[in-house]
Amino acid sequence: MDFSLSPQEEAFRKELFAWLDKNTVELRKRRAALGPGMLGLGGLPATTKMGHRGEGDAGDAQGEADPMRDFTRWWHQQLHDAGYVGIAWPREYGGRGATVMEQVIFNEEMTKRRLPTGVGGLGVGCAGPTIIVHGNEEQKKRFLPRILSGEDVWCQAFSEPGAGSDLAGCQTRAVEDGDCYVVNGQKVWTTGGMGADWAILLAKTDFDPKTPVHRTFSYFLMDMHSPGVTVRPLREITGFAAFGETFLDNVRIPKDLMLGKKNGGWYISMNTLEFERSNSASSIQYLSTIESLVELAQKMRRNGQPLSKDPVTRQRIAQFYIEANVGKYMGMHALTRQLRGQTPGPESSVGSLLTMELGQRIEDFAMNLQGSYSQLTGGKYAISNGAWQRSFLSSRGRTIMTGTSEIKRNVIAQRTLGLPRYTE
Ligand SMILES: Cc1cc2nc3c(=O)[nH]c(=O)nc-3n(C[C@H](O)[C@H](O)[C@H](O)COP(=O)(O)OP(=O)(O)OC[C@H]3O[C@@H](n4cnc5c(N)ncnc54)[C@H](O)[C@@H]3O)c2cc1C
Protein backbone atom coordinates (compact mmCIF):
# COMPACT_ATOMS: atom_id res chain seq x y z
CA MET A 1 0.00 0.00 0.00
CA ASP A 2 1.22 3.49 -0.82
CA PHE A 3 -0.14 6.06 1.64
CA SER A 4 1.30 9.22 0.09
CA LEU A 5 -1.43 11.50 -1.23
CA SER A 6 -1.85 12.18 -4.94
CA PRO A 7 -2.49 15.82 -6.02
CA GLN A 8 -6.21 14.96 -6.34
CA GLU A 9 -6.32 13.51 -2.81
CA GLU A 10 -4.38 16.48 -1.44
CA ALA A 11 -6.93 18.82 -3.06
CA PHE A 12 -9.78 16.78 -1.54
CA ARG A 13 -8.17 17.02 1.90
CA LYS A 14 -7.86 20.80 1.64
CA GLU A 15 -11.45 21.18 0.44
CA LEU A 16 -12.70 18.92 3.26
CA PHE A 17 -10.74 20.77 5.95
CA ALA A 18 -12.07 24.13 4.76
CA TRP A 19 -15.63 22.80 4.68
CA LEU A 20 -15.35 21.32 8.18
CA ASP A 21 -13.78 24.48 9.63
CA LYS A 22 -16.74 26.46 8.33
CA ASN A 23 -19.57 24.04 9.09
CA THR A 24 -18.70 22.67 12.50
CA VAL A 25 -19.40 25.98 14.24
CA GLU A 26 -23.16 25.49 13.87
CA LEU A 27 -22.75 21.76 14.60
CA ARG A 28 -21.10 22.47 17.95
CA LYS A 29 -23.83 24.93 18.87
CA ARG A 30 -26.57 22.40 18.13
CA ARG A 31 -24.66 19.60 19.82
CA ALA A 32 -24.21 21.62 23.01
CA ALA A 33 -27.98 22.19 23.06
CA LEU A 34 -28.53 18.41 23.36
CA GLY A 35 -27.17 18.51 26.92
CA PRO A 36 -24.50 16.32 28.54
CA GLY A 37 -26.83 13.37 29.24
CA MET A 38 -27.14 12.72 25.47
CA LEU A 39 -23.43 12.87 24.77
CA GLY A 40 -20.67 10.29 24.78
CA LEU A 41 -16.89 10.71 24.82
CA GLY A 42 -15.61 13.77 23.01
CA GLY A 43 -19.16 15.13 22.98
CA LEU A 44 -20.51 12.72 20.33
CA PRO A 45 -24.17 11.82 20.71
CA ALA A 46 -24.13 8.73 22.91
CA THR A 47 -26.10 6.47 20.57
CA THR A 48 -24.65 7.26 17.15
CA LYS A 49 -23.51 3.61 16.91
CA MET A 50 -25.40 3.01 13.70
CA GLY A 51 -26.63 6.53 13.23
CA HIS A 52 -30.25 5.50 12.93
CA ARG A 53 -33.22 7.70 13.30
CA GLY A 54 -35.36 6.37 16.09
CA GLU A 55 -32.55 5.25 18.35
CA GLY A 56 -33.87 7.51 21.03
CA ASP A 57 -36.80 5.78 22.49
CA ALA A 58 -40.15 4.13 22.32
CA GLY A 59 -41.58 7.60 21.87
CA ASP A 60 -40.11 7.59 18.39
CA ALA A 61 -42.43 4.86 17.26
CA GLN A 62 -45.31 7.19 18.01
CA GLY A 63 -43.68 10.06 16.14
CA GLU A 64 -42.76 12.04 19.24
CA ALA A 65 -40.06 14.70 19.07
CA ASP A 66 -36.53 13.33 19.41
CA PRO A 67 -33.85 16.06 19.54
CA MET A 68 -31.00 13.67 18.88
CA ARG A 69 -32.67 12.22 15.78
CA ASP A 70 -33.33 15.73 14.46
CA PHE A 71 -29.74 16.73 15.16
CA THR A 72 -28.34 13.67 13.37
CA ARG A 73 -30.67 14.18 10.37
CA TRP A 74 -29.70 17.83 10.10
CA TRP A 75 -25.97 16.93 10.15
CA HIS A 76 -26.50 14.17 7.57
CA GLN A 77 -28.16 16.67 5.26
CA GLN A 78 -25.14 19.01 5.53
CA LEU A 79 -22.73 16.18 4.75
CA HIS A 80 -24.82 14.93 1.85
CA ASP A 81 -25.29 18.34 0.27
CA ALA A 82 -21.51 18.78 0.36
CA GLY A 83 -20.94 15.33 -1.28
CA TYR A 84 -19.45 13.61 1.75
CA VAL A 85 -21.88 10.67 2.00
CA GLY A 86 -20.99 7.64 -0.14
CA ILE A 87 -17.60 9.08 -1.08
CA ALA A 88 -16.53 5.78 -2.66
CA TRP A 89 -19.91 4.91 -4.25
CA PRO A 90 -20.37 5.06 -8.04
CA ARG A 91 -21.40 8.48 -9.35
CA GLU A 92 -24.39 7.12 -11.26
CA TYR A 93 -26.08 6.22 -7.96
CA GLY A 94 -25.36 9.48 -6.18
CA GLY A 95 -21.88 8.70 -4.81
CA ARG A 96 -18.74 10.74 -5.28
CA GLY A 97 -16.88 8.02 -7.23
CA ALA A 98 -13.74 8.87 -5.27
CA THR A 99 -10.74 6.77 -4.24
CA VAL A 100 -10.14 4.63 -1.18
CA MET A 101 -7.76 7.28 0.13
CA GLU A 102 -10.39 9.99 -0.06
CA GLN A 103 -12.77 7.86 2.00
CA VAL A 104 -10.00 7.21 4.51
CA ILE A 105 -9.04 10.91 4.68
CA PHE A 106 -12.68 11.73 5.40
CA ASN A 107 -13.08 8.99 8.05
CA GLU A 108 -9.87 9.99 9.81
CA GLU A 109 -10.66 13.68 9.88
CA MET A 110 -14.20 13.13 11.17
CA THR A 111 -12.80 11.00 13.97
CA LYS A 112 -9.95 13.35 14.81
CA ARG A 113 -12.42 16.21 15.10
CA ARG A 114 -14.84 13.92 16.99
CA LEU A 115 -17.69 14.60 14.61
CA PRO A 116 -20.76 12.40 14.16
CA THR A 117 -21.35 10.70 10.81
CA GLY A 118 -25.09 11.15 10.12
CA VAL A 119 -28.02 8.81 9.70
CA GLY A 120 -28.09 5.58 7.79
CA GLY A 121 -24.99 3.70 8.96
CA LEU A 122 -26.71 0.45 8.09
CA GLY A 123 -28.03 1.77 4.77
CA VAL A 124 -24.73 3.25 3.61
CA GLY A 125 -22.58 0.51 5.16
CA CYS A 126 -24.53 -2.70 4.49
CA ALA A 127 -27.84 -2.46 2.60
CA GLY A 128 -26.49 -0.12 -0.10
CA PRO A 129 -23.31 -2.09 -0.86
CA THR A 130 -25.37 -5.32 -0.99
CA ILE A 131 -27.82 -3.73 -3.45
CA ILE A 132 -24.88 -2.47 -5.57
CA VAL A 133 -23.57 -6.05 -5.87
CA HIS A 134 -26.82 -8.04 -6.11
CA GLY A 135 -29.57 -5.59 -7.12
CA ASN A 136 -31.01 -5.15 -10.61
CA GLU A 137 -30.80 -1.73 -12.28
CA GLU A 138 -34.30 -0.74 -11.20
CA GLN A 139 -33.56 -1.56 -7.55
CA LYS A 140 -30.26 0.33 -7.66
CA LYS A 141 -31.86 3.45 -9.15
CA ARG A 142 -34.77 3.33 -6.75
CA PHE A 143 -32.94 2.76 -3.48
CA LEU A 144 -29.32 3.91 -3.64
CA PRO A 145 -29.75 7.70 -4.02
CA ARG A 146 -32.34 7.76 -1.21
CA ILE A 147 -29.96 5.87 1.10
CA LEU A 148 -27.26 8.47 0.50
CA SER A 149 -29.59 11.43 0.93
CA GLY A 150 -30.83 9.99 4.24
CA GLU A 151 -34.44 10.04 2.99
CA ASP A 152 -34.63 6.29 3.65
CA VAL A 153 -33.20 4.84 6.82
CA TRP A 154 -32.55 1.09 6.79
CA CYS A 155 -32.36 -1.66 9.35
CA GLN A 156 -31.33 -5.31 9.21
CA ALA A 157 -33.90 -7.99 10.06
CA PHE A 158 -31.83 -11.19 10.13
CA SER A 159 -31.60 -12.43 13.76
CA GLU A 160 -34.51 -14.28 15.36
CA PRO A 161 -35.14 -15.41 18.94
CA GLY A 162 -33.86 -18.91 17.98
CA ALA A 163 -31.41 -17.90 15.25
CA GLY A 164 -28.46 -15.59 15.89
CA SER A 165 -25.09 -17.24 15.37
CA ASP A 166 -26.91 -20.07 13.67
CA LEU A 167 -28.66 -17.85 11.14
CA ALA A 168 -29.69 -20.92 9.13
CA GLY A 169 -32.15 -21.60 11.95
CA CYS A 170 -34.36 -18.67 10.76
CA GLN A 171 -38.02 -19.61 10.82
CA THR A 172 -39.62 -16.50 9.24
CA ARG A 173 -41.62 -17.70 6.21
CA ALA A 174 -42.37 -15.95 2.92
CA VAL A 175 -45.08 -17.65 0.87
CA GLU A 176 -45.95 -16.70 -2.74
CA ASP A 177 -49.38 -15.20 -3.23
CA GLY A 178 -50.08 -13.56 -6.63
CA ASP A 179 -47.58 -10.76 -7.25
CA CYS A 180 -46.42 -10.74 -3.62
CA TYR A 181 -44.78 -12.83 -0.93
CA VAL A 182 -46.69 -12.99 2.36
CA VAL A 183 -44.28 -12.93 5.30
CA ASN A 184 -44.88 -14.20 8.85
CA GLY A 185 -42.39 -14.48 11.70
CA GLN A 186 -40.40 -12.65 14.33
CA LYS A 187 -37.03 -10.92 14.17
CA VAL A 188 -35.07 -9.56 17.11
CA TRP A 189 -32.20 -7.14 17.92
CA THR A 190 -33.24 -5.03 14.93
CA THR A 191 -30.97 -2.00 15.43
CA GLY A 192 -32.80 1.21 14.61
CA GLY A 193 -35.92 -0.79 13.69
CA MET A 194 -38.28 1.63 15.46
CA GLY A 195 -37.53 4.48 13.10
CA ALA A 196 -36.43 2.63 9.96
CA ASP A 197 -38.16 3.03 6.58
CA TRP A 198 -36.78 -0.15 4.99
CA ALA A 199 -35.29 -3.45 6.12
CA ILE A 200 -33.08 -6.06 4.55
CA LEU A 201 -34.86 -9.27 5.46
CA LEU A 202 -33.91 -12.95 5.33
CA ALA A 203 -36.89 -15.33 5.11
CA LYS A 204 -37.52 -18.97 4.20
CA THR A 205 -39.05 -19.56 0.76
CA ASP A 206 -38.47 -23.33 0.35
CA PHE A 207 -40.17 -25.61 2.86
CA ASP A 208 -39.12 -28.99 1.47
CA PRO A 209 -37.20 -30.72 4.32
CA LYS A 210 -35.00 -32.45 1.72
CA THR A 211 -33.62 -29.16 0.34
CA PRO A 212 -30.17 -28.26 1.76
CA VAL A 213 -30.90 -25.56 4.35
CA HIS A 214 -28.71 -22.88 2.70
CA ARG A 215 -30.86 -23.07 -0.44
CA THR A 216 -34.13 -22.38 1.39
CA PHE A 217 -33.79 -18.61 1.99
CA SER A 218 -34.55 -15.52 -0.05
CA TYR A 219 -33.45 -11.96 0.55
CA PHE A 220 -36.07 -9.18 0.56
CA LEU A 221 -36.16 -5.41 0.68
CA MET A 222 -39.08 -4.78 3.03
CA ASP A 223 -40.95 -1.53 3.52
CA MET A 224 -41.09 -1.07 7.30
CA HIS A 225 -44.27 1.00 6.93
CA SER A 226 -46.15 -2.00 5.43
CA PRO A 227 -49.28 -3.17 7.27
CA GLY A 228 -48.38 -6.06 9.60
CA VAL A 229 -44.91 -4.76 10.65
CA THR A 230 -44.67 -3.97 14.38
CA VAL A 231 -41.46 -3.04 16.18
CA ARG A 232 -41.26 -3.06 19.97
CA PRO A 233 -38.22 -1.34 21.51
CA LEU A 234 -35.82 -3.28 23.75
CA ARG A 235 -34.12 -1.18 26.41
CA GLU A 236 -30.40 -1.82 26.85
CA ILE A 237 -28.19 -1.65 29.94
CA THR A 238 -27.19 1.87 28.77
CA GLY A 239 -30.78 3.04 29.29
CA PHE A 240 -31.25 3.64 25.55
CA ALA A 241 -33.49 1.58 23.30
CA ALA A 242 -31.30 1.23 20.21
CA PHE A 243 -32.90 -1.95 18.93
CA GLY A 244 -36.22 -3.74 18.94
CA GLU A 245 -38.17 -6.92 18.29
CA THR A 246 -39.83 -6.93 14.88
CA PHE A 247 -43.09 -8.83 14.42
CA LEU A 248 -44.20 -9.69 10.88
CA ASP A 249 -47.85 -10.56 10.55
CA ASN A 250 -49.03 -11.30 6.98
CA VAL A 251 -46.74 -8.61 5.56
CA ARG A 252 -47.08 -8.41 1.77
CA ILE A 253 -43.81 -7.81 -0.09
CA PRO A 254 -44.09 -7.26 -3.87
CA LYS A 255 -42.05 -9.84 -5.83
CA ASP A 256 -39.90 -7.16 -7.45
CA LEU A 257 -38.48 -6.40 -4.00
CA MET A 258 -36.66 -9.72 -3.81
CA LEU A 259 -32.91 -9.18 -4.12
CA GLY A 260 -31.24 -11.75 -6.36
CA LYS A 261 -32.87 -15.09 -7.12
CA LYS A 262 -35.48 -17.02 -5.17
CA ASN A 263 -33.75 -19.33 -2.65
CA GLY A 264 -30.42 -17.59 -3.30
CA GLY A 265 -30.71 -15.29 -0.28
CA TRP A 266 -28.33 -17.10 2.04
CA TYR A 267 -25.24 -16.25 -0.02
CA ILE A 268 -26.34 -12.63 -0.33
CA SER A 269 -26.79 -12.42 3.43
CA MET A 270 -23.21 -13.69 3.89
CA ASN A 271 -22.02 -10.78 1.69
CA THR A 272 -24.04 -8.36 3.83
CA LEU A 273 -22.33 -9.70 6.95
CA GLU A 274 -18.95 -9.25 5.27
CA PHE A 275 -19.82 -5.61 4.56
CA GLU A 276 -21.00 -5.20 8.14
CA ARG A 277 -17.78 -6.70 9.51
CA SER A 278 -15.59 -4.68 7.18
CA ASN A 279 -17.29 -1.50 8.44
CA SER A 280 -16.40 -2.46 11.96
CA ALA A 281 -12.90 -3.56 10.93
CA SER A 282 -11.36 -0.12 11.10
CA SER A 283 -10.27 1.04 14.52
CA ILE A 284 -9.79 4.69 13.46
CA GLN A 285 -12.49 5.61 15.97
CA TYR A 286 -10.36 4.26 18.81
CA LEU A 287 -7.47 6.57 17.99
CA SER A 288 -9.53 9.46 19.36
CA THR A 289 -10.76 7.31 22.29
CA ILE A 290 -7.08 6.70 23.10
CA GLU A 291 -6.53 10.47 23.09
CA SER A 292 -9.34 10.72 25.65
CA LEU A 293 -7.65 7.91 27.60
CA VAL A 294 -4.41 9.94 27.70
CA GLU A 295 -6.37 12.94 29.03
CA LEU A 296 -7.97 10.69 31.64
CA ALA A 297 -4.57 9.34 32.73
CA GLN A 298 -3.31 12.91 33.10
CA LYS A 299 -6.32 13.83 35.21
CA MET A 300 -6.51 10.81 37.56
CA ARG A 301 -3.94 10.68 40.40
CA ARG A 302 -2.52 7.87 42.48
CA ASN A 303 -0.12 8.43 45.43
CA GLY A 304 0.01 12.13 44.57
CA GLN A 305 1.14 11.50 40.98
CA PRO A 306 -0.90 11.66 37.74
CA LEU A 307 -1.43 8.17 36.31
CA SER A 308 0.16 9.31 33.07
CA LYS A 309 3.50 9.02 34.95
CA ASP A 310 2.77 5.45 36.00
CA PRO A 311 4.93 3.07 33.88
CA VAL A 312 2.28 0.32 33.63
CA THR A 313 -0.40 2.80 32.56
CA ARG A 314 1.92 4.25 29.90
CA GLN A 315 2.78 0.80 28.52
CA ARG A 316 -0.87 -0.18 28.31
CA ILE A 317 -1.89 2.99 26.48
CA ALA A 318 1.03 2.65 24.03
CA GLN A 319 -0.02 -0.94 23.33
CA PHE A 320 -3.62 0.16 22.62
CA TYR A 321 -2.25 2.76 20.20
CA ILE A 322 -0.24 0.10 18.33
CA GLU A 323 -3.25 -2.21 18.05
CA ALA A 324 -5.55 0.60 16.94
CA ASN A 325 -3.13 1.37 14.11
CA VAL A 326 -3.05 -2.30 13.07
CA GLY A 327 -6.88 -2.21 12.99
CA LYS A 328 -6.78 0.98 10.93
CA TYR A 329 -4.75 -0.71 8.19
CA MET A 330 -6.95 -3.83 8.29
CA GLY A 331 -9.91 -1.53 7.64
CA MET A 332 -8.09 0.06 4.70
CA HIS A 333 -7.39 -3.41 3.29
CA ALA A 334 -11.11 -4.28 3.39
CA LEU A 335 -12.03 -0.95 1.78
CA THR A 336 -9.45 -1.46 -0.99
CA ARG A 337 -11.04 -4.81 -1.92
CA GLN A 338 -14.46 -3.15 -2.14
CA LEU A 339 -13.19 -0.41 -4.38
CA ARG A 340 -11.75 -3.05 -6.71
CA GLY A 341 -15.29 -4.34 -7.09
CA GLN A 342 -14.77 -7.32 -4.76
CA THR A 343 -16.79 -8.05 -1.64
CA PRO A 344 -14.77 -7.60 1.59
CA GLY A 345 -14.27 -11.38 1.94
CA PRO A 346 -14.02 -13.54 5.07
CA GLU A 347 -10.82 -11.65 6.01
CA SER A 348 -13.09 -8.81 7.17
CA SER A 349 -13.68 -10.98 10.27
CA VAL A 350 -10.01 -10.55 11.23
CA GLY A 351 -10.17 -6.75 11.39
CA SER A 352 -13.62 -6.74 12.94
CA LEU A 353 -12.64 -9.18 15.71
CA LEU A 354 -9.44 -7.30 16.49
CA THR A 355 -11.21 -3.95 16.59
CA MET A 356 -14.25 -5.00 18.61
CA GLU A 357 -12.17 -6.76 21.28
CA LEU A 358 -9.69 -3.86 21.40
CA GLY A 359 -12.57 -1.43 21.99
CA GLN A 360 -13.74 -3.46 24.96
CA ARG A 361 -10.25 -3.64 26.48
CA ILE A 362 -9.82 0.13 26.16
CA GLU A 363 -13.15 0.72 27.92
CA ASP A 364 -12.27 -1.75 30.70
CA PHE A 365 -8.94 0.00 31.23
CA ALA A 366 -10.58 3.43 31.37
CA MET A 367 -12.84 2.17 34.17
CA ASN A 368 -9.79 0.84 36.04
CA LEU A 369 -8.04 4.21 35.76
CA GLN A 370 -11.02 5.88 37.40
CA GLY A 371 -10.92 3.61 40.45
CA SER A 372 -14.01 4.08 42.60
CA TYR A 373 -15.08 7.11 40.49
CA SER A 374 -15.91 4.57 37.77
CA GLN A 375 -19.14 3.83 39.68
CA LEU A 376 -20.48 7.37 39.14
CA THR A 377 -22.62 7.99 36.07
CA GLY A 378 -23.64 11.54 36.95
CA GLY A 379 -23.38 14.29 39.55
CA LYS A 380 -20.54 16.69 40.25
CA TYR A 381 -17.91 14.01 41.00
CA ALA A 382 -18.54 11.91 37.87
CA ILE A 383 -15.65 11.93 35.38
CA SER A 384 -16.63 13.37 31.94
CA ASN A 385 -20.32 13.50 32.95
CA GLY A 386 -20.49 9.69 32.92
CA ALA A 387 -19.49 9.43 29.24
CA TRP A 388 -16.91 6.70 29.98
CA GLN A 389 -19.56 4.75 31.89
CA ARG A 390 -22.00 4.96 28.97
CA SER A 391 -19.42 3.86 26.42
CA PHE A 392 -18.19 1.07 28.74
CA LEU A 393 -21.73 -0.31 29.03
CA SER A 394 -22.45 -0.09 25.29
CA SER A 395 -19.09 -1.73 24.48
CA ARG A 396 -20.33 -5.01 25.99
CA GLY A 397 -22.42 -5.61 22.84
CA ARG A 398 -19.46 -5.17 20.48
CA THR A 399 -18.29 -8.76 20.72
CA ILE A 400 -21.85 -9.95 19.94
CA MET A 401 -23.05 -7.61 17.18
CA THR A 402 -21.98 -8.38 13.58
CA GLY A 403 -21.44 -11.97 14.81
CA THR A 404 -19.91 -13.01 18.12
CA SER A 405 -16.13 -13.29 18.58
CA GLU A 406 -16.45 -17.08 18.58
CA ILE A 407 -18.28 -17.05 15.25
CA LYS A 408 -15.70 -14.70 13.70
CA ARG A 409 -12.93 -17.05 14.87
CA ASN A 410 -14.82 -19.94 13.24
CA VAL A 411 -15.07 -17.96 9.97
CA ILE A 412 -11.33 -17.20 10.06
CA ALA A 413 -10.48 -20.85 10.84
CA GLN A 414 -12.70 -22.35 8.15
CA ARG A 415 -12.92 -19.82 5.35
CA THR A 416 -9.56 -18.04 5.59
CA LEU A 417 -7.26 -20.76 6.95
CA GLY A 418 -9.10 -23.72 5.40
CA LEU A 419 -9.32 -25.63 8.70
CA PRO A 420 -12.02 -28.30 8.86
CA ARG A 421 -15.37 -27.55 10.47
CA TYR A 422 -15.44 -28.65 14.14
CA THR A 423 -17.47 -31.82 14.76
CA GLU A 424 -17.74 -33.79 18.01
C1 LIG B 1 -25.60 -4.25 19.81
C2 LIG B 1 -26.20 -5.29 18.92
C3 LIG B 1 -26.80 -4.93 17.73
C4 LIG B 1 -27.38 -5.90 16.91
N1 LIG B 1 -28.02 -5.51 15.76
C5 LIG B 1 -28.63 -6.42 14.97
C6 LIG B 1 -29.37 -6.02 13.82
O1 LIG B 1 -29.47 -4.83 13.50
N2 LIG B 1 -29.99 -6.95 13.07
C7 LIG B 1 -29.91 -8.29 13.38
O2 LIG B 1 -30.45 -9.09 12.63
N3 LIG B 1 -29.23 -8.71 14.49
C8 LIG B 1 -28.60 -7.81 15.28
N4 LIG B 1 -27.92 -8.21 16.42
C9 LIG B 1 -27.96 -9.61 16.79
C10 LIG B 1 -26.63 -10.35 16.65
O3 LIG B 1 -26.32 -10.57 15.30
C11 LIG B 1 -26.77 -11.65 17.44
O4 LIG B 1 -26.97 -11.31 18.80
C12 LIG B 1 -25.54 -12.50 17.30
O5 LIG B 1 -25.45 -13.02 16.00
C13 LIG B 1 -25.52 -13.66 18.31
O6 LIG B 1 -26.72 -14.38 18.25
P1 LIG B 1 -27.53 -14.75 19.59
O7 LIG B 1 -27.74 -13.49 20.36
O8 LIG B 1 -28.73 -15.53 19.17
O9 LIG B 1 -26.54 -15.66 20.44
P2 LIG B 1 -26.31 -17.23 20.24
O10 LIG B 1 -26.13 -17.51 18.80
O11 LIG B 1 -27.36 -17.97 20.96
O12 LIG B 1 -24.91 -17.43 20.96
C14 LIG B 1 -24.78 -17.63 22.38
C15 LIG B 1 -23.32 -17.95 22.69
O13 LIG B 1 -22.93 -19.20 22.05
C16 LIG B 1 -21.77 -19.01 21.25
N5 LIG B 1 -21.85 -19.83 20.03
C17 LIG B 1 -22.95 -20.03 19.25
N6 LIG B 1 -22.66 -20.84 18.21
C18 LIG B 1 -21.34 -21.14 18.31
C19 LIG B 1 -20.43 -21.95 17.54
N7 LIG B 1 -20.82 -22.57 16.42
N8 LIG B 1 -19.12 -22.03 17.94
C20 LIG B 1 -18.70 -21.40 19.08
N9 LIG B 1 -19.53 -20.63 19.86
C21 LIG B 1 -20.82 -20.51 19.50
C22 LIG B 1 -21.80 -17.52 20.86
O14 LIG B 1 -20.51 -17.04 20.53
C23 LIG B 1 -22.36 -16.89 22.15
O15 LIG B 1 -21.32 -16.70 23.07
C24 LIG B 1 -27.33 -7.26 17.27
C25 LIG B 1 -26.71 -7.64 18.48
C26 LIG B 1 -26.15 -6.67 19.30
C27 LIG B 1 -25.51 -7.10 20.59
The ligand as a Gaussian input file, in Angstrom:
#p B3LYP/6-31G(d) Opt

LIG

0 1
 C      -25.598000      -4.253000      19.806000
 C      -26.201000      -5.294000      18.922000
 C      -26.800000      -4.926000      17.727000
 C      -27.385000      -5.901000      16.906000
 N      -28.016000      -5.505000      15.756000
 C      -28.627000      -6.425000      14.970000
 C      -29.372000      -6.015000      13.821000
 O      -29.469000      -4.831000      13.498000
 N      -29.993000      -6.954000      13.075000
 C      -29.905000      -8.288000      13.379000
 O      -30.455000      -9.088000      12.625000
 N      -29.228000      -8.707000      14.488000
 C      -28.596000      -7.806000      15.281000
 N      -27.921000      -8.210000      16.420000
 C      -27.964000      -9.615000      16.788000
 C      -26.633000     -10.346000      16.651000
 O      -26.323000     -10.572000      15.298000
 C      -26.770000     -11.646000      17.435000
 O      -26.970000     -11.309000      18.799000
 C      -25.541000     -12.501000      17.299000
 O      -25.451000     -13.019000      15.998000
 C      -25.523000     -13.659000      18.315000
 O      -26.715000     -14.376000      18.253000
 P      -27.530000     -14.752000      19.589000
 O      -27.738000     -13.486000      20.356000
 O      -28.734000     -15.527000      19.168000
 O      -26.544000     -15.657000      20.439000
 P      -26.306000     -17.228000      20.241000
 O      -26.130000     -17.507000      18.799000
 O      -27.364000     -17.969000      20.961000
 O      -24.909000     -17.429000      20.962000
 C      -24.783000     -17.633000      22.378000
 C      -23.321000     -17.952000      22.687000
 O      -22.933000     -19.197000      22.050000
 C      -21.765000     -19.008000      21.245000
 N      -21.852000     -19.828000      20.028000
 C      -22.955000     -20.027000      19.251000
 N      -22.661000     -20.839000      18.210000
 C      -21.336000     -21.145000      18.315000
 C      -20.425000     -21.949000      17.543000
 N      -20.818000     -22.573000      16.425000
 N      -19.120000     -22.027000      17.945000
 C      -18.698000     -21.403000      19.078000
 N      -19.529000     -20.631000      19.859000
 C      -20.816000     -20.515000      19.496000
 C      -21.802000     -17.520000      20.864000
 O      -20.513000     -17.044000      20.527000
 C      -22.355000     -16.890000      22.146000
 O      -21.316000     -16.704000      23.075000
 C      -27.330000      -7.265000      17.271000
 C      -26.712000      -7.639000      18.476000
 C      -26.153000      -6.670000      19.296000
 C      -25.508000      -7.095000      20.588000

